[in-house]
Amino acid sequence: MINLSDDLTLHRQVRIGVILLSQTQLTEQQLDFALDLQRRHGGVMGECLVSLGYVTTQQVSDALMKQRQLTKLFCTSGE
């Protein structure tokens, strides 16, 4: 399982699926399925997860806020 700091180091932005995994709002199997679906059909991960019924729009919104906070923290600490 990828943790938040590893994902931030690898991608310079923590991916929303990893945030939801870390908050136990999503299982690895659900994320794998959603990633496969996204690869085949495109789209935004948050919308994909909501359309599958795995998370709510509020959970995606909260995860996006967390993503912005972590990205800002990473950029600030890297200066």
MOZINOR-V926001 format. One line per field, one symbol per residue. ss: DSSP state (a for helix, b for strand, c for the rest). Layout:
# MOZINOR-V926001
ss->???
This chain:
# MOZINOR-V926001
ss->cccaaaaaaaaccccaaaaaaacccccaaaaaaaaaaaaaacccaaaaaaacccccaaaaaaaaaaaaaaaaaaaaacc
